[in-house]
Structures are given as C-alpha cells and as structure tokens.
Amino acid sequence: MCVKLYTQKKLSQLLNMNSVFFLHISSQKQQLEVVINSKITKSYPISTAINGMGEVKDSERTPCGWHRVRAKIGNTQPLNSVFVGRRPTGEIYNTDFAMSNPNRDWILTRILWLDGLESGKNRYGNVHTASRYIYIHGCPDELITGQPESHGCIRMKNADILDLFNLVPVNTKVFIE
C-alpha cells in the first residue's frame, strides 16, 4: 500500500525535478498527466485498481512510486484491437462482442508495460511491477467513469491510449501515487 498520498507541495517538487518529461498518475484524481519541462501539458481520465493501491503480487492493486515504460506493444494494430497475454488476438472490440464475453478483462488498442524502479518497493521479489504485468492500456471507453475499477492496471479510453502511446518513448519515467 502507498505510504502516503503526495501533498501539493510534494507534487510541486515532482514537477520541478530535473526530469524533463514524465507521466504522473494520480489515483486520487483518477488522472494521468503528461509533464514536460515542469508543466502539465496533457491530462487524461483513467481508472486504477478497485482494490486500491499496493505493490504485492496477486493483490490486484495499482503499484505506487517510480516506474518506467518497459515496452510499447501494439504499434500497428487498429483502434479497439483485443490483446491477450500482450499479443493481438485479431479481434476488434465492439458491444456485441463484449456481450458474448461478459467476464473478460479487456485490454485494447495499445499497451505500455511498466517496470518498477524502486528496489524492494515495486522492483524485485513479490512486488515487481513488470512481473505483475501492470500496464497502461486501453479498455472499453464506457469503463472510464472517474472511479477505480481495474484489476491493478491503469485503464484509459482507446483514443487516449493511442495518443499517449504515440507521445511516449520506451523508458519514459512514470510516477504513480
């Protein structure tokens, strides 16, 4: 579980750090912000874990702290492409398809696979973000309601993940609180 939510002062310190470009994910605001040269340049609605924040494997919680984009997956796939195990299935999500698969955890359009950067907090052992398969990914747009509802990943609307995917390179830093 996150030790604390960052205060506005701490967030100001984050925004003024030497990193020229990073992503800031706020579970409290259910927002992902793109920070360039200490300024928030874009903001997207997201959904973090319904079970809250935490780093332990199989907790279905969203991990906190510093991460990086380990891999970008799905570059050539069409909007609403369905992924299973980080591989496109060849299926395209639509409401009829969703009704025939009511219990599926949809991973759509693009995947930004995260890796923790803080040893013992979100890297290595039973808290390793990458081995927990935590992603920023597309989902059915209607699931982005301003509430935490994921199984640990950071969900985004499909047009938003497409936009973000095209903006961020591998190794982009990501701060999650």
C-alpha positions in Angstrom: 0.0 0.0 0.0 1.2 3.5 -0.7 2.8 5.0 2.4 1.0 8.3 1.8 -0.6 10.4 -0.9 1.7 13.1 -2.0 0.8 16.6 -0.8 0.5 19.5 -3.2 4.0 20.7 -2.0 5.5 17.2 -2.9 3.7 17.3 -6.3 5.3 20.7 -6.9 8.7 19.2 -6.1 8.0 16.4 -8.6 7.0 18.9 -11.3 10.2 20.8 -10.7 12.6 17.9 -10.7 15.3 17.5 -13.3 13.3 15.0 -15.4 12.2 17.0 -18.5 9.5 14.5 -19.4 7.5 12.1 -17.3 4.0 10.8 -16.6 2.2 11.5 -13.4 -0.7 9.1 -12.4 -3.0 10.2 -9.6 -5.2 7.5 -8.1 -6.9 10.2 -6.0 -7.9 12.3 -9.1 -8.1 9.3 -11.5 -6.0 11.3 -13.9 -2.8 10.7 -15.9 -0.8 13.8 -16.6 1.9 14.4 -19.1 4.6 16.6 -17.6 7.1 18.4 -19.9 9.6 20.9 -18.5 7.7 21.1 -15.2 4.4 21.8 -16.8 1.3 19.6 -17.2 0.8 19.6 -20.9 -1.9 16.9 -21.2 -4.3 15.2 -18.9 -6.4 12.1 -19.4 -9.1 10.4 -17.3 -8.0 6.9 -16.1 -9.1 4.0 -13.9 -6.8 2.5 -11.3 -7.5 -0.6 -9.2 -10.8 -1.2 -7.5 -8.7 -2.8 -4.7 -6.7 0.4 -4.1 -3.0 1.0 -4.2 -0.3 -1.6 -3.4 2.6 -3.4 -4.7 2.2 -7.1 -3.7 1.8 -9.8 -6.4 -1.7 -11.1 -6.8 -3.2 -8.2 -4.8 -4.9 -6.7 -7.9 -3.8 -3.3 -6.7 -2.1 -0.5 -8.6 1.6 -0.1 -7.6 2.9 3.2 -6.3 6.2 5.0 -6.8 8.6 5.5 -9.7 8.3 3.3 -12.8 9.4 3.4 -16.4 7.8 2.3 -19.7 9.4 -1.1 -20.2 7.8 -1.9 -23.6 5.3 -0.5 -26.0 3.0 -3.1 -27.6 0.5 -2.9 -30.4 2.0 -0.2 -32.7 0.4 -1.4 -35.9 -2.9 -2.6 -34.5 -6.2 -0.9 -35.3 -8.2 1.0 -32.7 -10.1 -1.4 -30.3 -7.8 -4.3 -31.1 -8.1 -7.0 -28.4 -4.9 -8.3 -26.6 -4.4 -11.4 -24.5 -1.0 -12.1 -23.0 0.3 -8.9 -24.7 -0.5 -10.4 -28.1 -3.2 -9.2 -30.5 -6.0 -11.8 -31.0 -7.1 -10.4 -34.3 -10.5 -9.5 -32.7 -11.9 -6.0 -32.6 -13.9 -5.0 -29.6 -17.5 -3.9 -30.0 -20.6 -4.1 -27.8 -21.9 -7.3 -29.4 -18.5 -9.0 -28.8 -18.5 -7.7 -25.2 -22.0 -9.1 -24.6 -20.8 -12.6 -25.7 -17.7 -12.3 -23.4 -19.2 -10.7 -20.3 -16.5 -11.6 -17.8 -13.4 -10.7 -19.9 -10.9 -8.1 -18.6 -10.5 -6.1 -21.8 -7.0 -4.9 -22.9 -7.5 -2.9 -26.0 -5.7 -0.8 -28.7 -2.2 -0.3 -27.1 -0.1 -1.4 -24.1 2.5 0.5 -22.2 4.1 -2.2 -20.0 5.5 -0.8 -16.7 8.6 -1.7 -14.7 9.3 -0.6 -11.2 12.4 1.5 -10.4 12.4 1.3 -6.6 14.2 -1.8 -5.3 12.0 -3.6 -2.7 9.1 -1.3 -3.2 8.0 -2.0 -6.8 11.0 -3.9 -8.2 12.2 -7.4 -7.5 10.7 -10.1 -5.4 6.9 -10.3 -4.9 6.5 -6.5 -5.6 8.0 -6.4 -9.1 5.6 -4.3 -11.2 6.9 -5.9 -14.5 6.4 -9.5 -13.4 2.9 -8.5 -12.1 2.1 -7.5 -15.7 1.0 -4.0 -14.8 0.2 -1.9 -17.9 -1.3 1.4 -19.0 -3.7 0.1 -21.7 -6.9 0.8 -23.5 -10.3 -0.6 -22.3 -13.9 -0.1 -23.3 -14.4 3.6 -23.2 -17.5 3.3 -21.0 -15.4 1.8 -18.2 -13.6 5.1 -17.6 -16.1 6.7 -15.2 -13.8 8.6 -12.8 -13.8 5.6 -10.4 -11.1 3.0 -9.7 -12.3 -0.2 -11.3 -9.3 -2.1 -12.8 -7.6 -5.2 -11.6 -4.3 -3.3 -11.0 -3.5 -1.8 -14.4 -4.1 1.8 -15.4 -7.0 1.8 -17.9 -7.6 4.5 -20.5 -10.0 5.3 -23.2 -8.8 4.0 -26.6 -8.3 7.3 -28.3 -6.4 8.5 -25.3 -4.0 5.5 -25.1 -3.4 5.8 -28.8 -2.5 9.5 -28.3 -0.3 8.7 -25.3 1.4 5.7 -27.0 2.5 7.9 -29.9 3.8 10.5 -27.5 6.0 8.5 -25.1 9.2 6.6 -25.9 10.3 3.4 -24.1 12.0 4.3 -20.7 9.7 7.2 -20.1 9.5 7.7 -16.3 6.1 7.2 -14.7 5.2 8.3 -11.1 2.2 6.6 -9.6 0.5 7.8 -6.4 
